[in-house]
C-alpha cells in the first residue's frame, strides 16, 4: 500500500522521536474520557512502532526483531505493555470498534496506511471514518475482480472477522458501508497473504 515512511530520516533525527516515546510513560489517563483513552493508545501504538523501527533501522521487516509485537515491553501510561497488549487489550477488546484496525499501522506494506496526523478525541469519530473509508476504497487493499466476481481482501478481515460481522451479514457488507463504489453482494471473498515487508521509502 501507499504511505511509505522515511525511517532513515527518522533515525537521523532519532532524539525527537525518542523524546516523544519517553513521554508516553508519564501520561495519566485516570480522568480521561473513552475518546481520549482510545485516541491515546492508537497514537501510542503507532509512535512506538515508528520509534522501534527507527531505532533498529535498517530492517526488512518488524518481524526481524524478535518479540517486536508480543514480547518487548514499553512504559505507557504507568504500565509496562507490549504492542499487542496495547492494540488488543487497550483498544480492540475494550472498544469493539472495527474501524480502529485502519488506524493502527504496524510498519508493514500490508498494513493500512499510516496517517500523517495524530488521532485526537475531539474529532476521533470523523478520523476513524476517514481512515476506514480510505482503506476500503484503496484498490491495493481491496482488490476487486469484476470478471471473476471475486474480492481479495486483507487478512485483517479474517483475523478479526467476528468484529466485522457484528451488525453486518457479511464482511463484504461491512466493507460496502464505506465504499464509494459498492461491491455486488454475490461476489466471493478471498484473503491475500499479508505482506510484512517494511513500509519504508
JOPE-V70230 format. One record per residue. PHI is phi in degrees with one decimal (* if undefined). Layout:
# JOPE-V70230
phi
PHI
PHI
This chain:
# JOPE-V70230
phi
*
-75.8
88.7
-69.6
-116.3
-88.1
-69.7
-62.3
-64.2
-65.0
-66.1
-66.3
-116.6
-63.4
-58.9
-68.7
-64.6
-65.6
-65.2
-64.0
-58.7
-65.4
-70.4
-62.9
-68.3
-94.0
-71.1
-107.5
-103.2
-61.0
-113.4
-84.3
-78.8
-60.3
-63.9
-66.6
-65.7
-61.4
-62.8
-60.4
-70.6
-64.1
-62.9
-62.5
-58.8
-63.9
-65.8
-63.7
-59.1
-60.8
-60.1
-68.3
-66.2
-63.0
-63.0
-103.4
-59.6
-86.7
-132.6
-92.0
-162.5
-60.1
-69.7
-69.0
-96.3
-56.0
73.3
-49.8
-97.3
-119.2
-127.8
-70.4
-103.3
-133.0
-82.2
-133.3
49.8
83.5
-128.4
-103.4
-131.3
-84.3
-61.3
-62.3
-68.1
-69.0
-62.5
-83.1
-70.9
-91.3
-126.4
-61.5
-73.4
-76.8
-101.7
50.2
-119.6
-58.2
-63.9
-64.8
-64.2
-100.5
-102.7
-75.0
-130.6
-101.9
67.7
-108.8
-59.6
-79.9
-81.4
-53.6
-58.3
-67.7
-69.1
-95.7
-149.4
-90.9
-78.0
-134.2
-63.7
-63.9
-131.2
-60.8
-57.9
-64.5
-66.4
-68.5
-63.2
-62.2
-68.3
-65.7
-60.1
-61.5
-67.0
-75.2
-98.1
-84.0
-65.3
-83.3
-101.0
-113.7
-103.8
-96.8
-113.5
-69.3
-69.8
-95.9
56.8
-125.2
-124.5
-96.6
-125.3
-61.5
-61.8
-54.7
-72.5
-89.9
-60.0
-118.7
-54.9
-58.5
-67.0
-71.2
-85.6
-63.9
81.3
-129.9
-67.9
-144.5
-61.6
-61.9
-63.3
-64.0
-58.1
-65.2
-60.4
-116.4
-84.4
-72.5
-106.9
-64.1
-94.7
-53.3
-66.3
-89.7
-75.4
-89.0
-105.0
-127.5
-115.6
-88.8
-61.1
-76.5
-93.7
-87.7
-62.6
-64.4
-83.5
-101.7
-64.4
